[in-house]
Amino acid sequence: MKRSGIASVVFLAWLGAGLAATIGCHSHAPASTPSHPAAPPALPDDGMIDVGSGASLHVHCVGEGSPMVLIDGCLGCEEPAYRPIWSAIGRFTRACTYDRAGAGYSSSAPKPHLTRQLVGELRKLLGERDDSGAIVLVGHGLGGLVAQLYARDFPRSVAGMVLVDPQTKDYDSRYYAMYPPDALATMRADLGTKPENVDQDDLFGAMADLRRAPLSLGDRPLVVVTRGKPREPMFGIPADSWDKLEATWRAMENDVTSLSRNSAHIVASEAGWIPDDAPDRVVTAAWQVVSSVRSGVPLSRLPATAPPAASASATVQPPRPQSVPDDGMVDIGGGMSLHLHCVGRGTPTVIIDNGHGADGGSWELVLADFGRITRACVYDRPGIGLSSGPAPKRHSFRQMAHELQALLERAAIPGPYVLVAHSMGGVNVRLFQAEHPDEVVGMVLVDVTTEAEHPSNPELMRTLMRDDVEGVDYDTMLAGMEDLRASARPLGDMPLVVLSARGKEPIPPVFKPEEYEAEFRLNFAGQETVAHLSTNSARAIADHSGHFIQIYSPRLVVASVKQVVEAVRTHGRVDAKALEPFSHEGPFPPRD
């Protein structure tokens, strides 16, 4: 996942509206797609789809209408990375995104995970009987290559395409052929660390196969979106060689428009990473392709209309009611629906609360292990991940605790609960525990924010939190810390593990080192104080881990959850010494 802590662009030039893009259109014949395509294959608003061979893929959909737009993301990119795109497309048609095997909430990937398997899994996800021509594929990076292979192999299924910085049939022969051998070896090693388990030789073979049997879209609409900003050199390639690679890459992207006689190419000059820097361009590209499919009018002759904007009353059509046995959207009232994903069986139930701005994907390295211990559920707060948005303004921590309670009630998730939280999520779960002490039987707090935290540069923090994605402004944060101080109570002998990160990870450039270090030491001491709230507690220091201990030291987090769950089941005690062997994982040197 391309994160803030895992995360995610097209305008046609003649639309105007102050575009910063370079565009070329090709349209030699009317689009051959029907004016009224058949209904899209049914996909749930949110859930897991069995695609055979023991694999299940997570899918998330919003909106209504045809053709359905399906987003296939880049390698390592997961559904929440494309939130600004799919949420906006959902205003004018059905918009779906999914995680390939090994990514997000989907099941683990086979090794190696062959490209033909990726295409086959997508076919099963969409429904093998689908020949309606009612799908518009939006492919980014590796997803662009998968989309091209899918459209070639199942041409009657695809009504149009948007390709965003796609990998192409010529990547191996023109682009990667220019890589020095040591850079190729480094790339191969890096690819081997990705949980999707794609294989470099197999990818190259798929590209060669696409050259031997190329895709032709005929007159079906295609928009290609290309980043305008160069990327920094990778894999140790010198800057001058990298400049030549960038030039070759741009030439290949220009060639992609030849896949259709009804195409447009947009260079988003403001974008280095399109899902973050220019998501509106992808939305407008999808709008134009959908409009061309619906009307049969070529892209170059469509009227210059912008996509439907969000209304004040509803930004995205709310999800349809559904049961949530393992994965889905839960309506908690107040116009909010939260995404919930559960694994495993057993009691007590582990409930996971994320750090500020992070979604459930931040637990992907440990969630399956939690599920082997007991039932475990992770959710996204409003405005984050797959949950509805935007988040309420002045969104207090107390309100978040109440939203968690509503989620547990509406989804009928039985207690007792072991609460597992990271960073800011620690404030929420401690407030929840204070209100529901009889329902909470244990906690694992992962480098959590505590009431001891006090910003050393208030004006900077006020500025940084002004347009916060979770609706937590500076004054709301301070009020929440005061609420936590007032609510703090001894926990008796409730099993409690407090984990603290002590790795010296890079300091964000917006902070002064001395201010950052002062805040770290305050919160580090505050975590020690929290550990003393229970007479049955353990504190472990992850001395080589950064703030996301569940990513940098996953075995420590799993061992902590296992200890607390077992202590609850046996009325036993947690043991800091048993956690010590797991506390030295991570890439960072320890702080002094």
Secondary structure, DSSP 8 states (H G I E B T S, - for coil): ------------GGG-SS--EEEEEEE-S---S-SS--------SEEEEEEETTEEEEEEEE---SSEEEEE--TT--GGGGHHHHHHHTTTS-EEEE--TTSTTS----SS--HHHHHHHHHHHH-TT--SS-EEEEEETHHHHHHHHHHHHSGGGEEEEEEES---TTIIIIIGGGS-HHHHHHHHHHHTTSTT---HHHHHHHHHHHHHS----BTS-EEEEEE-S-----TT--HHHHHHHHHHHHHHHHHGGGGBSEEEEEEETT-SSHHHH-HHHHHHHHHHHHHHHHH---GGGS---------SS-SS--------SSEEEEEEETTEEEEEEEE---SSEEEEE--TT--GGGGTTTHHHHHHHS-EEEE--TTSTTS-SS--TT--HHHHHHHHHHHHHHTT--S-EEEEEETTHHHHHHHHHHH-TTTEEEEEEES---TT---S-HHHHHHHTTT-TTS--HHHHHHHHHHHHHH----BT--EEEEEE-B-----TTS-HHHHHHHHHHHHHHHHHHHTTBSSEEEEEETT--S-HHHHSHHHHHHHHHHHHHHHHHT----HHHHGGGTT-SSS-B--
